[in-house]
Amino acid sequence: MSEYGQGAPTGPREGIGYFARFGVTERMIAETLSAALSRGGDHADVFFQHRVSSDLGLEDGAVNRAYASVELGVGVRVVKGDQTGYGYTEDLSLPALIECARTAAAIADGPSRPGPQRLHVQGGLPDRYPLVRPWSEVRPEEKLPLVAGLNERAFSADPRVKKVNVFLRDEDGAVLLADSSGRVVEDRQPMTLLFLSVLAEEKGRREQSGYNVAGRAGFEFYTPERLDRVVREAVDRTSVLFEAVAAPAGEMPVVLAAGSSGILLHEAIGHGMEADFNRKGVSIYADKIGKPIAKPFVNIVDDAANAGARGSINVDDEGNAAGTTQLVENGVLATYLHDAISARHYGVAPTGNGRRESYRYPPLPRMRSTYMLPGPHRTEEIIQSVKKGIYCVNFSNGQVNIGAGDFTFYVKNGWLIEDGKLTRPVKDVNIIGNGPKALEQVDMVSDDLAIDEGGWTCGKDGQSVPVSQGLPTVRVASMTVGGRGS
């Protein structure tokens, strides 16, 4: 930990951490915070961000996209009660920071409050995404064999494959948060995403699907085993569509496969547990703390601590510790996902869920990696319990009404369950229901929890943040299936 007193001399060594390379000093931060509190705000913080992204795309055997982007800027937030004033700038000079701070300060109208007398750089953060090879050290010519190799292997895997698209993205950068208590927190944040899409043709009929993996990691993320899985899953998920039939329609048991089915938990249930929706009385869970909302064997967490996961963070975008939050414990709603504003409103500690898309936005309560913990059942037991139903494998998109929790999800592919067995593949299935009701009807939970590695991105209030999700195999006793079969 280092300390900076406002009366300390300036000098060329005054720069702070990662952002010293951009001329950011502790004195600049202290003066910006003082300007942010000039009209009596209760709290102020500054959020610096630098992010370098690189995209590489391959189509028809040739690279058709290759570009990089750089983000560098700072956002200043002032909080007065439940109200937030915000400003941001890409100009990191002190005059620009002061102007930005005064813009944010306009939310308040009272006597000036003093800024922090000392800044304390907080150390001891977890190391949840250690880097072997940061992306800043990886040359473009090292990435080309990776995408070209996936292209060749996808064509070789099945003669019906006629078109392949490969997309690779990597990010490197850091954030720094300093607030009016004098706390300074910095975090280096890598990210990568790989997507393989396959179009296949058989007897004049075409089908398309794909598979992707993502994580907070460097080039070492792409192990031979992971690349094998990307090719295998992309080709298998496409080829099975030639055998698939339309799903039957009506009310029936639905079994959600372990892994990516967690999208339903995230969208239909998780958002309703974000504290701002409950503070405003929008969520159906607004009066459910301490009350049972699911079977006693249902436990749901939101987790920042899964090493290397896309949704993992060492610290949230308010500088608060980010760990594991138990949302549902033995079927009872235990807490909400809090940022600092909602935590103060409810009189609890922040849960480390204050997140923002970038320096252009203030933080909001957001999920990180949301999943259901393993239950007492076995996967085979769950399948065998269904006389007629649907086994959902690959969700592609959906729509949710956050307040009531009503949802519609599109299942790209799955299986028909007949007499306790997986029989025929199905595709293009719509699952319609209500999140809280579906959670109540979860009557079997397997012990096979899988955290999906997909490149999931969550949108809320115009902001997008990377997230992870997962699920054990789960049976929902009854849901509405929209299909065309009988």
C-alpha positions in Angstrom: 0.0 0.0 0.0 1.2 3.5 -0.8 -0.1 6.8 0.5 -0.2 10.2 -1.1 -0.7 13.4 0.9 -2.1 16.4 -1.0 0.8 18.5 0.1 3.5 16.1 -1.3 5.7 17.5 -4.1 5.0 16.7 -7.7 7.6 15.1 -9.9 8.2 12.7 -12.8 7.8 9.6 -10.5 4.4 10.7 -9.3 2.5 8.5 -11.9 0.3 5.8 -10.5 0.4 2.1 -11.4 -0.5 1.0 -14.9 -1.9 4.5 -15.8 1.4 6.3 -15.1 2.2 5.7 -18.8 -0.7 8.0 -19.7 0.5 10.7 -17.3 -2.1 9.9 -14.6 -0.9 11.0 -11.1 -2.2 10.7 -7.6 -2.4 14.5 -7.5 -4.6 14.6 -10.5 -6.9 12.0 -9.0 -7.1 13.9 -5.7 -7.9 17.2 -7.3 -10.5 15.6 -9.5 -12.2 14.1 -6.5 -12.2 17.4 -4.7 -13.9 19.0 -7.8 -16.5 16.2 -7.8 -17.4 17.0 -4.2 -17.5 20.7 -4.8 -21.3 20.9 -4.6 -21.8 18.6 -1.6 -22.2 15.1 -3.1 -22.2 12.2 -0.7 -19.7 10.1 -2.6 -17.5 10.5 -5.7 -15.3 8.2 -7.7 -13.2 8.3 -10.8 -12.8 5.3 -13.1 -9.9 5.1 -15.6 -10.0 2.5 -18.3 -7.6 1.4 -21.1 -8.5 -1.4 -23.4 -6.9 -2.7 -26.6 -9.0 -5.1 -28.7 -8.0 -7.1 -31.7 -10.4 -8.9 -34.1 -9.4 -11.5 -36.6 -12.0 -13.2 -38.9 -11.7 -15.9 -41.5 -14.3 -16.8 -44.1 -14.1 -19.0 -47.2 -10.5 -19.9 -46.3 -9.3 -16.4 -46.2 -8.9 -13.7 -43.6 -11.6 -11.1 -44.3 -11.5 -9.1 -41.1 -8.5 -7.9 -39.1 -8.6 -4.7 -37.1 -7.8 -3.3 -33.7 -9.4 -0.7 -31.5 -8.2 1.3 -28.5 -10.3 2.8 -25.7 -8.8 5.2 -23.2 -10.9 7.4 -21.0 -12.2 8.3 -17.5 -15.6 8.6 -16.0 -16.4 10.6 -12.9 -19.4 9.8 -10.8 -21.0 11.8 -8.0 -23.8 10.2 -5.8 -26.3 12.3 -3.8 -28.8 10.1 -2.0 -30.1 7.7 -4.7 -29.3 10.1 -7.5 -26.2 9.8 -9.7 -24.4 12.5 -11.7 -21.9 11.3 -14.3 -19.5 12.6 -16.8 -16.7 11.1 -18.9 -13.9 12.2 -21.2 -11.1 10.8 -23.4 -8.9 13.7 -22.5 -6.8 12.8 -19.5 -5.4 16.3 -18.8 -6.2 17.8 -15.4 -8.4 20.6 -16.8 -10.5 18.1 -18.7 -10.8 15.9 -15.6 -11.9 18.9 -13.4 -14.5 19.9 -16.0 -15.8 16.4 -16.1 -16.0 16.3 -12.3 -17.9 19.5 -12.1 -20.4 18.2 -14.7 -21.0 15.2 -12.5 -21.2 17.3 -9.4 -24.2 19.2 -10.7 -26.4 16.5 -9.3 -25.9 18.0 -5.9 -26.6 21.5 -4.6 -25.0 22.1 -1.3 -21.8 23.3 0.4 -18.5 21.8 -0.8 -17.2 18.7 0.9 -13.5 18.1 1.3 -11.8 15.6 -0.9 -9.6 12.8 0.5 -6.5 13.9 2.3 -4.7 10.8 1.4 -5.0 8.2 -1.3 -4.4 4.6 -0.4 -3.5 2.1 -3.2 -5.2 -1.1 -2.2 -3.2 -4.3 -2.7 -3.9 -7.9 -2.0 -6.5 -8.4 -4.7 -7.2 -12.0 -5.9 -5.5 -13.2 -9.0 -8.4 -14.9 -10.9 -7.0 -14.5 -14.4 -3.2 -15.0 -14.2 -1.5 -14.5 -17.6 1.1 -16.7 -19.1 1.2 -14.8 -22.4 -0.6 -11.4 -22.4 -2.2 -10.6 -25.7 0.0 -7.5 -26.0 2.9 -10.0 -26.6 1.2 -12.1 -29.2 1.9 -11.2 -32.8 -0.7 -11.4 -35.5 1.2 -14.1 -37.4 0.8 -16.3 -34.3 -2.9 -16.1 -34.4 -3.3 -16.9 -38.1 -2.4 -20.6 -37.8 -5.0 -21.0 -35.1 -7.9 -19.7 -37.1 -6.7 -21.4 -40.4 -6.2 -24.7 -38.6 -9.8 -24.6 -37.3 -11.1 -23.9 -40.8 -9.3 -26.9 -42.2 -10.3 -29.2 -39.4 -14.0 -28.2 -39.7 -14.0 -29.1 -43.4 -12.2 -32.4 -42.8 -14.6 -33.4 -40.0 -17.6 -33.9 -42.2 -17.9 -33.9 -46.0 -21.2 -32.1 -45.8 -19.5 -28.9 -44.5 -19.6 -26.3 -47.2 -18.8 -23.1 -45.4 -16.8 -22.2 -42.3 -16.4 -18.9 -40.4 -13.9 -18.4 -37.6 -13.7 -15.3 -35.4 -11.1 -14.6 -32.8 -11.1 -11.6 -30.5 -8.6 -10.7 -27.8 -8.5 -7.8 -25.3 -5.8 -6.4 -23.0 -6.1 -3.5 -20.7 -6.7 -2.3 -17.1 -9.1 -0.3 -14.9 -8.3 2.0 -12.0 -10.9 3.2 -9.5 -10.4 5.9 -6.9 -13.1 7.2 -4.6 -13.7 9.9 -2.1 -12.7 7.7 0.8 -9.2 7.8 -0.6 -9.2 4.2 -1.8 -7.4 3.4 -5.1 -7.9 0.0 -6.8 -6.3 -1.2 -10.0 -7.0 -4.4 -12.0 -5.5 -5.7 -15.2 -8.2 -7.4 -17.2 -7.7 -9.7 -20.2 -10.4 -11.3 -22.4 -10.6 -13.6 -25.4 -13.4 -15.1 -27.5 -13.3 -17.7 -30.3 -16.3 -18.6 -32.4 -16.6 -21.3 -35.1 -19.6 -21.3 -37.4 -20.4 -24.2 -39.8 -22.8 -24.4 -42.7 -23.4 -27.9 -44.0 -25.5 -29.2 -47.0 -27.1 -32.6 -47.6 -29.4 -33.4 -50.5 -30.0 -29.7 -51.2 -30.9 -28.9 -47.6 -28.7 -26.6 -45.6 -28.2 -26.3 -41.9 -26.0 -24.0 -39.8 -24.8 -23.9 -36.2 -21.7 -23.2 -34.3 -19.8 -23.2 -31.0 -17.7 -20.6 -29.1 -15.5 -20.4 -26.1 -14.4 -17.4 -24.1 -12.5 -16.5 -20.9 -10.3 -14.0 -19.1 -7.0 -15.4 -20.3 -4.1 -15.0 -22.6 -3.0 -17.0 -25.7 -2.5 -20.0 -23.5 -6.3 -20.4 -23.3 -6.3 -22.2 -26.6 -5.1 -25.6 -25.6 -5.3 -28.5 -28.1 -8.1 -30.0 -26.0 -10.2 -26.8 -26.1 -9.7 -26.4 -29.9 -10.7 -30.0 -30.4 -13.9 -29.3 -28.5 -14.7 -26.2 -30.6 -14.4 -28.2 -33.8 -16.3 -31.2 -32.5 -19.2 -29.2 -31.0 -19.6 -26.9 -34.0 -19.7 -29.8 -36.5 -21.9 -32.1 -34.3 -24.4 -29.3 -33.5 -24.8 -28.7 -37.2 -24.9 -32.2 -38.5 -27.5 -33.3 -35.9 -29.9 -30.8 -37.4 -30.3 -32.9 -40.5 -31.9 -35.6 -38.3 -34.0 -33.3 -36.2 -37.7 -33.1 -36.3 -40.1 -30.4 -35.0 -40.9 -30.6 -31.3 -44.4 -31.4 -30.1 -46.4 -28.5 -28.7 -48.1 -28.1 -25.4 -47.5 -28.3 -21.6 -44.9 -30.9 -20.7 -41.9 -31.6 -18.5 -38.7 -29.8 -19.8 -35.2 -31.0 -18.9 -32.5 -28.4 -19.2 -29.1 -29.8 -20.0 -26.1 -29.0 -17.9 -24.1 -25.9 -19.0 -25.5 -23.4 -21.5 -29.1 -23.9 -20.4 -28.0 -21.6 -17.6 -29.1 -18.8 -19.9 -32.7 -19.4 -18.7 -31.6 -19.0 -15.1 -29.6 -15.9 -15.9 -32.3 -14.1 -17.9 -35.6 -15.3 -16.4 -34.5 -15.3 -12.8 -31.2 -13.7 -12.2 -32.2 -10.2 -13.5 -35.1 -10.2 -11.1 -32.6 -10.6 -8.2 -30.6 -7.5 -9.1 -31.2 -5.0 -6.3 -32.1 -1.9 -8.3 -35.1 -3.7 -9.8 -36.2 -4.6 -6.3 -35.4 -1.2 -4.8 -37.7 0.4 -7.4 -40.4 -2.2 -6.9 -40.1 -3.6 -10.4 -39.1 -7.2 -9.7 -41.5 -9.9 -8.6 -38.9 -10.7 -5.9 -39.2 -7.2 -4.2 -40.9 -8.6 -1.1 -39.4 -12.2 -1.1 -36.2 -11.9 1.0 -36.3 -14.7 3.6 -39.2 -16.5 1.9 -39.1 -19.8 0.0 -39.1 -19.4 -3.8 -38.0 -22.9 -4.8 -37.6 -26.5 -3.5 -35.3 -26.9 -0.5 -32.6 -28.6 -2.7 -32.3 -25.5 -5.0 -29.3 -23.3 -4.3 -28.3 -20.4 -6.7 -25.1 -18.3 -6.5 -23.6 -15.4 -8.4 -19.9 -15.9 -8.5 -16.9 -13.7 -9.4 -14.3 -16.2 -8.3 -14.2 -18.9 -11.0 -10.6 -18.7 -12.2 -10.4 -17.5 -15.8 -14.2 -17.4 -16.4 -15.5 -14.7 -18.7 -17.7 -13.3 -15.9 -15.1 -13.4 -13.2 -13.6 -10.2 -11.7 -11.0 -9.6 -9.0 -12.9 -6.4 -7.9 -16.0 -4.8 -9.1 -16.2 -1.4 -10.9 -16.8 0.4 -7.7 -13.6 -1.0 -6.1 -15.5 -3.4 -3.9 -14.4 -7.0 -3.1 -16.0 -9.5 -5.6 -16.6 -13.0 -4.3 -19.4 -15.5 -4.2 -23.0 -14.3 -3.4 -25.6 -16.9 -2.3 -28.8 -15.7 -3.8 -31.0 -18.7 -3.0 -30.1 -20.9 -0.1 -32.1 -24.2 0.4 -34.9 -22.7 -1.6 -35.1 -19.4 0.3 -34.2 -16.1 -1.3 -31.2 -14.9 0.8 -30.2 -11.6 -0.8 -30.1 -9.5 -3.9 -27.1 -8.5 -6.1 -26.0 -5.1 -4.8 -23.9 -2.2 -5.9 -23.0 0.5 -3.4 -26.2 2.6 -3.9 -28.6 -0.4 -3.4 -26.5 -1.7 -0.5 -26.9 1.6 1.3 -30.6 1.6 0.6 -31.0 -1.9 2.1 -28.5 -1.4 4.9 -26.3 -4.2 3.8 -22.7 -4.6 2.5 -22.2 -4.4 -1.3 -21.9 -7.8 -2.9 -19.3 -6.8 -5.5 -21.9 -6.6 -8.3 -21.4 -2.9 -9.3 -20.4 -3.3 -13.0 -20.2 -1.0 -16.0 -19.6 -1.5 -19.7 -16.8 1.1 -19.8 -15.7 4.4 -18.5 -18.6 6.0 -20.4 -21.2 4.6 -18.0 -21.9 4.6 -14.2 -22.0 1.2 -12.5 -25.2 -0.8 -11.9 -26.0 -4.0 -10.1 -25.1 -6.7 -12.6 -24.6 -10.5 -12.6 -21.1 -12.0 -13.0 -21.3 -15.8 -13.2 -24.7 -17.1 -12.2 -25.5 -20.7 -11.7 -27.4 -23.3 -9.7 -25.4 -25.6 -7.4 -25.5 -29.4 -7.8 -28.5 -31.2 -6.4 -29.3 -34.6 -5.0 -30.4 -36.3 -8.2 -28.6 -38.1 -11.1 -28.9 -37.1 -14.7 -30.0 -40.6 -15.8 -32.7 -40.5 -13.0 -34.0 -37.2 -14.3 -34.3 -38.4 -17.9 -35.9 -41.7 -16.8 -38.5 -39.8 -14.9 -40.0 -38.2 -18.0 -42.7 -40.0 -19.9 -42.9 -37.4 -22.7 -41.0 -34.1 -22.7 -38.1 -32.1 -24.2 -34.4 -32.2 -23.4 -33.0 -28.7 -24.2 -29.3 -28.6 -25.2 -28.5 -25.4 -27.1 -30.3 -22.1 -26.4 -29.7 -19.4 -28.9 -31.7 -16.3 -27.7 -34.7 -15.2 -25.8 -36.9 -12.4 -24.5 -37.7 -11.6 -20.9 -40.0 -9.2 -19.1 -37.8 -8.4 -16.0 -40.7 -7.3 -13.8 -43.1 -10.2 -14.1 -40.4 -12.7 -15.3 -42.3 -13.9 -18.4 -40.0 -15.3 -21.0 -39.7 -16.8 -24.4 -36.5 -18.8 -25.3 -35.5 -20.3 -28.6 -33.8 -23.7 -28.4 -31.6 -24.4 -31.4 -31.5 -28.1 -30.8 -32.4 -30.7 -28.2 -34.0 -34.1 -27.9 -37.4 -35.6 -27.5 -37.8 -37.7 -24.3 -40.1 -40.7 -24.7 -40.7 -43.3 -22.0 -37.6 -42.1 -20.1 -35.2 -42.2 -23.0 -33.7 -39.7 -25.4 -35.1 -40.7 -28.8 -35.2 -38.2 -31.6 -33.3 -34.9 -32.0 -35.5 -31.8 -32.2 -34.8 -28.3 -33.4 -36.3 -24.8 -33.5 -38.1 -25.1 -30.2 -39.8 -22.2 -28.3 -39.9 -22.5 -24.6 -42.5 -20.1 -23.0 -43.0 -19.5 -19.3 -42.5 -17.4 -16.3 -39.1 -17.4 -14.5 -40.3 -17.4 -10.8 -42.9 -20.0 -11.6 -40.4 -22.1 -13.5 -38.1 -21.9 -10.5 -40.9 -23.1 -8.2 -41.4 -26.1 -10.6 -37.8 -27.2 -10.6 -38.4 -30.6 -9.0 -35.1 -32.4 -9.8 -31.5 -31.1 -9.8 -28.6 -33.3 -10.9 -25.1 -33.4 -9.5 -23.5 -32.6 -12.8 -23.0 -28.8 -12.7 -21.2 -27.4 -15.7 -20.1 -23.8 -16.1 -20.5 -22.9 -19.8 -17.4 -21.3 -21.4 -19.4 -19.5 -24.1 -19.0 -15.8 -24.9 -22.1 -14.6 -23.1 -22.8 -10.9 -22.9 -25.5 -9.4 -20.8 -27.4 -6.3 -21.7 -29.1 -3.9 -19.3 -30.0 -0.2 -19.5 -28.0 0.2 -22.7 -24.8 -1.4 -21.2 -23.3 -4.7 -22.1 -20.9 -6.7 -19.8 -19.3 -10.1 -20.1 -20.9 -12.8 -18.0 -20.7 -16.6 -17.4 -23.5 -19.0 -16.5 -24.1 -22.6 -15.8 -26.5 -25.2 -14.6 -26.7 -28.8 -13.5 -29.2 -31.0 -15.4 -32.5 -29.7 -14.1 -36.1 -30.9 -14.6 -38.9 -28.3 -14.7 -42.2 -30.2 -14.0 -44.2 -28.3 -16.6 -43.5 -25.6 -19.2 -45.1 -24.5 -22.5 -43.4 -25.9 -25.5 -44.1 -24.2 -28.8 -43.5 -26.7 -31.6 -45.1 -27.9 -34.8 -45.1 -31.7 -34.2 -47.7 -33.8 -32.6 
